[in-house]
Amino acid sequence: MAVFSKIFPSLATSYIVQAVFALVFVPQRNEKYYDLGGAVGFISTTFASLYYPSLRESVMGDWGHFWSSEYALISRYSLCPDYQRQAFKAGGDSRFDEVKHKPVHFTFYWFMQATWVFIVGLPVYLANTIPKNVHPPMSTRDYLSIGLFAKEMRRSTTKSLLLLVYGALVGIQIMLANPIFTYFLLRKLSGVPPLEKAGDKRFGTDPKWHEYKRTVPIFWPWSSARE
């Protein structure tokens, strides 16, 4: 519960932001700002994760939290301008040609985006819950007096390796939620299905389209055509 209470501001922010966008654009049947909503969601949710605990404790935070959050923002926001430009250039997003006329379904897509924003950023949000005083200030020579270096120089290397592997595996369990959920979202919900449906509607009678679908993989270049 302690961890949940610390990431709750990020969770709440992700859904509040998408709810605001949905309240504005669902009645308008306007999908042009969907990707912008995702970018704003990432910015605001990461900001809440980074600064809410610090503001509550009247502390600015530390550089480790700052740079991990900054990297998450850059990596996620970098695609937004391109997606947004495509939506305006095309006069809309073909993924939502039918969904935007169904308010309940369209609203569901906005809240699924909120879920995506939160899960994709979860490793960073969890890292930001760790108080900075847990990490003592270190100089370039302090590592010699702590941890395994204080106990041994070159012995028990297997133990050291296993410790590293264990730490990596624990982190992987959390980080895997990001790509797994993103794949599910793109492959089963908001990515491939609406685009393929739009292609069927536009090129359904074209034999080249059917040949393309039969021979070209949907998602993974090295997989079968329907994967």
N, C-alpha and C positions, 0 to 999 in steps of 0.2 A: 504493500500500500504506500510505503514511503516513496518508492520510485515512481509509482503511478501519479502520486500527488505532484511530483516534480515535472513530469512530462504532460500533465493535464492541460496547462496553459497552451502548449503546442497543439494538442489534440483539439481543444476547444477553438483555437484560432483557425485551424485548417477548415473546420466545418462552418464557422461563422463567416469567414471570407467567401466561401462558395455559396452559402445561403444568401448572402447579400447580392452576389452576381446573379443567382437564380431568381431572386425576387425582382430584379431589374429586367433581365433578358428573357426569362421564360414567357412572361406575358407578351413580350414583343416578338416572340418566335425568332430571336436573333442569336445565331450561333457564332458570329464573327469574333466575339470576344472570349470564346471558350478557352483558348490557349493562353490568352492574357490573364484570365482568371487563375489558371494554373501557376503562372509565373508570380502573380501577386500573392497567391497562396504560399508558395515556397518562401518568398521574401518575408512575409509577415510571420509565418510559422517559425522560420529560423530565427527571426528577430526575437520572437517571444521566448524561444528556447534559450537564446544566448543572454538576453538582458533581463527577463522577468525575475529570475532568482537574484541577479545582481542588484536590480532596483529594489527588490524586497529587502535585501540585506545591506543596502547602501554601499555596495562594492561594485567596481567596474567589471570585474572578471579577469581572466588571465588570457595570455596570448595563445595557449593551446586551444582553448574553446573558440577564440576568435578566428584563428586560421582554419580550423576544421569546418566551422560554419561558413566562412568566406568561400572555401573551396566548394562546398555543397551548393551555395548560391550561384557561383560562376558556372559550374558544370550543368546546373539545371536551367538557369536563365538564358544561357547562350543560344539555345534553340528557339526561344520564344519569338524574337524579332522575325526570323525566317518564317515560322509557322503563321504568325500574325499577318505578315506581308502576303503570303499565299492566300490566306482567307479573304483579305480585302481585294486582292487582284482577281480572284475567281468569283467574287461577289457572294461568298459564303463557303461553308465547309460541307462537302458532299456527304460526309458521314452522318450528318444530321438532317438530310433532306426530308425524311419522313418523321423522324423522332421529334423534331422541333414543333410539329403540329400536335403532339400529344403531351400536354403539360406534365402529367405524372411521370412519364418516361423520360422526358427532357430533364426534369428536376432530378431524377435518379442519376442521370449522367453527371450532373454537377456534384452530387454528393459522392459518387464514386471517385470523382477527381479529388475530392477532399480526402477520401481514404487513401488514394494513391500518394498524395502529397505527404500525408503523415507517415505511411509505411516506408516510402522511399527515403525519407529523411530521418527515420527512427534511429539508425546508428549514431548520427550526429546529435540528435536530441538527447539520447541516453548519455553520450559522452559529456554533454553540457550539464548534466545533473551532478557530475562529480565535483565536489567543492575544490577550489584551487588550493586550500590549505592541506589537502591530502597529498599534494605533490610538493615536497620541500624544495626550496630554491637550491639549484645545483650549479657548481662551477665546472670547468672542464676536467677537474681532477677529483671531484667528489665521488665519482663512480667507483673508485678504488676502495672506498671505505664502507660500502653498503652492498647488500645482496650477496650473490654468489662470490663476487670478487673478494669480499671480506672473509670468506670461509675457505676458498681454494683458488689456486692459480690455474692449474692445467688438468686437475684430476676430475673424475666423475663427469666427463663431457657428455656421456649418454644421459645423465640426469638433467643436465642443462638443456640438452636438446628436447627431452621429453617435456620439460616445463614450457619451453617455447611452443611446442606442438599443442600442448593442452590449452595454453592461452589462445592460440590461433583458432582451435576448434570451438572453444566457447564463443569467441567473437563471430565465427562463421555462422553459428546457429542463428544469431541475430541478424547478421548482414544478408543471409540468404533470403530473408523475407522480402528484401528489396527486389532482386531480379525475378524471383518466382512470381510475386504479385504483379510486377510490371509485365512479365510475359503473359500471364493470365489475362490481364486487362487488355493488352494489345491483340492477343491472339483470339480471345473469345468474346470481348465486349466492344470496346470503342475503337479498336484499330482495324484489324483485318476484316471482320464480318461486314460492317457497313460499306467499306470500300469495295469489297468483292461484290456485294449486292448492287452497288451503283454501277460497277463494271458489267454485271450481267444484264442490268436494265438497259445500258447504253450499247453494248456490243453483243447482246445475246444471240443474234442471228449470224454473227461473223464467225466462220470456221476457224480463222486465225486466233480468235479470242479463246475458243475452246481448246485449240492446240497449245496455246500459251499456258492456259491453266493446267493442262495435262502434263506438260513437260518441265515447267519452271516451278521450283520449290516456293512455297508461300512465305516461309519465315527463315529457315536455316538453309544456307546455300548447299550444304553437303547432305541434306536429308532427301526423303522422297518428296514428290511434288505436292502432296497434300498435308505436309507437316510444317 
